[in-house]
Amino acid sequence: MGVANDTRSPLKARPLRNPGQSLEEQLRDTISDLVFGPVLFAVCVASIAAAEWWRYYHPAPVAPVLYSVVAIGAVAYADYRVVRVLPQIRALKLGRDGEKAIGQFLESLREKGFRVFHDVVGDRFNVDHVLIGPAGIFTIETKTHSKPLRGRAKIEYDGERILLNGCAPDRDPVVQAKAQASWLCELLSNSTGRKFDIRPVIVYPGWFIERNGVAAGPVHVLNPRRLPEFLEREPARLSREDVHLASFHLSRFIRTS
């Protein structure tokens, strides 16, 4: 039932733990061990009792072959579902760890005057991170992809299209990042009456970024380690009052949505 995995995580270290994570894990384990297990056991026993009462009122000869066929079918179906969902679970865990690691990395930018927001939820989508500071407002989309076990992990960006080791992603991250920035621009415009310039950034943890001679495009594509350097080179675009205004309205949206 195992699934071959010839890739590796791009993260060199696990993300730090979040506030309350131990209680969250304890709560999850408590529900799983003390609630789900007993409930599943009770359902199984109740099903057996119901089957016995049915046989008591409707006598019938035993049918082990029939039940064996049903059991084999159920086990095969469960095995099929587990095998199919394992890659999805692996991808979700990798994406979760990547967002946590980048989020914790971005927290250090608060010392440089940035306000940092995580997991800003829109209509059927989310923005992984938002930075608001003197250099402007940035949406940060984290793309955590497994790296090959051997060879170089390279992202090519020509200002319009991204290739991962020569292959185009299933979903165009440039289009996604521009849509997120446009949504945030409209959100803040409707809330503040001001039109802020929102610049989208995509970060690929653990991957080498090759720009093919293009300095920048509509979307900035970076290794997260280059992000502080990138921000330091940016000229000041927002006053302290602008940073406070945009942060206040985005914070209010997050708390009330």
N, C-alpha and C positions, 0 to 999 in steps of 0.2 A: 504493500500500500504506500510505500515511500515514493517521494517525488524527487528526481534528480535535480540538483541545484549546482550549476557550474558558474555561479557568480558570487560576489562578496559585497558586503556593505561598504559604502564609501566613507562611513563615519569611523574615525580612528579611536574614538572613546564614546562610551555611553553618555547620554545627557545627564546633567545633574537632576536630583530629585526635586519635585515641586512641593510647595507648601501643602501639608495635609495628605501627601501621597501615601504615607503609611496607614493612615486611617481609611483612605479610599481603598487600599488593597485589603485591609482587615475587613471592611464592610463587604467588599466583593466576595472574599473568601467565606465570610460568615453566611452570606446569602446562599452561596454555592453549596457549602458543607451542611449548614443547619436548616436550610429551607428547601433548596432544590432537591437534595438527596432524599430527605424524608417524604416530600411530596411525591417524587417519582416512585418511591417504594410503596407509598399508600395507594397510588393509582394502579400499580401493578397488582398489588394484593386485592384491591377492590375489583379489578378486571377478572382475576381468577375466581373470586367469590361470585361475581355476576355470572361467569360462565358455568360455575357449578350449580347455581340456582336455576339457570336455564336448562341444564341437563336434568335437574331434579324434576322440573315440571314438563320437560319435553325430552323424555328418554331417547337416546340415540346411541348407536354403537360408536366406540372410539375410532378416531381416524388419524393415526399418527403420521401416515404418509402425507395427508393433506396439510396438516400443521407443519410438517417438516418442509414441505415445498414453500409454504407461506413464509416460514422462518428464513429459509435460504434466500428467498426473494427480498425479504426485509434487510437482511445482512448485506446482500449485494447492493441494494439501493443505498444503504447508509455508507458503505464503502465508496461507492461512486460519488456521492455527494461530498464526502470528506476529501477525497482526492481532488475534486474540482475546486473546492473552496480553499484548499491549502495555499495555492499561489496568491489568492486574494488576501488571505490573512497575512501572509508574509509581506506582501506589498503594503498593506495597511500599517503593519507594525513598523516597517522601514520608514514609511511616510510620517508616522507619528513621532518616531525617534528623531527624524530629521527636523521636523518642525520644532520639537522641544529643544534640540541642540542649537538651532539657529535663533530661537526665541531667547534662550539664555545668553547666547553670544551678543544679541542686540541689546540686552539689558545694560551692558557696559557703556553703551552710547548715551545713557542718561547723564553720565558725568560730563559729556560734551554739550549738554543743553538740549538733547532730544527727548521728546515724549514718545514712548513706545507702547503700541497697542497690538494685542495678539488676537487672532481668530475673530476678525470682524465679520459678522454674518450678514449677508445680503439676502436676496430672494433666490433661493435654491443654489447658492454658491457662498463661498467665504473668501475673504482676503487673509492670507496667513499672518501678515504683519504690516503695520503702518508706522512709519517714522515721521514725526513732525518736529522740525528744528530750524535753526538759522539758515541752513542750506536749502530748506524747502520741505515739501511733503512728498514722501515716497511710499508706494505700495511695494511690498516685498513678497514675491511668490517663491516658495521653497520647492525645489524639485530634487527629491532624493532618489536617485536611481542606483541599482546595483551595478558594481563594476566587474569587468571580466577578471577571472582569477589570474590571468597572465596578459601582458601587453599594457599599452597605455590607454587610460580612460580620457578621451578628448572630446570636448564640445567645440563644434565649429559654428561661428556666427558671422554672417555677412551683412548684418544690419537689418535683415528682413526674415531670414530663416535660420532655424537651429537644427543642427545634425548631431546626433549622439553616436560617435564612432562611425560616422558616415550614414547613419540611418535616421530618417525623419520620425519624430515621436508620433504616436497615434493621435494625440490631441495637440494642436499647434499652441505652444506656450506663449508665443509672441502675441497672438490674437487674444488669448486668455488674459495676459497681463495688461494689455491696452484696454480691454473691456473693464477690468477691475479699476484701473485708474480713472476711466471715464465715469464709472458709477460713483466713485468717491468724490470726484469733482462736482458732479450734479448734486450729490447728497449735501456737501458742504455749501454749495451755492444756494440751494433751496433753504438751508438752515441759517446761514449767516448773511445772505445777500451779497456775498463776495465771491468772485471766481478765482479760485486758487489754481496754480499750475501744479498738477499732480504728475509725477514722473514714475513710471513703472520700472521695477528692477526684478530680475529673475536670478536667483542664486542656486548654484549646483555644488553642494558639499562634496569635496573630495575629487572633483573633476578639474582637468586643465582646460582653460578657455582659450581658444584660438579665434581671433577676430578677422582673419583673412584680410588684413590691411585696412579694415574699417574701424575708425576710432570709436564711433558710437552710432546707434540707430535710434528708432523711436522707443526702443526698450533697452535698458542697460542689462547686460548678461555678465555676471561676475561669479568668481569663487568667493564665498563669504569672507575669506581672509583678506580679500582686497577691498571690502566694503568700507572700513574706516579710512583707508587711504583715499578711496574715491570720494567720500564725503568731505574730507579735509581739503581736497582740491576744488570743491564746489564753492563759488562765491556766495556771500550772504544774500539771501533773497527775502527772508521774513524777519520782521522786527519781533521783539519780545512780545508785544501786544498781539501780533498776528499769530504767533505760536500759541499763545494762551487762548485766543479766540477759536482757532481751528481745533485745538485739543479739547476745549470745553464742549464744543458742539458735537464732536465725534464721541467723546465720553458720554454725553447725554444720550446720543443715539444708541450706543451699546447698552447702556443701562435700561433703556425703555423699550428696546426691541425684543 
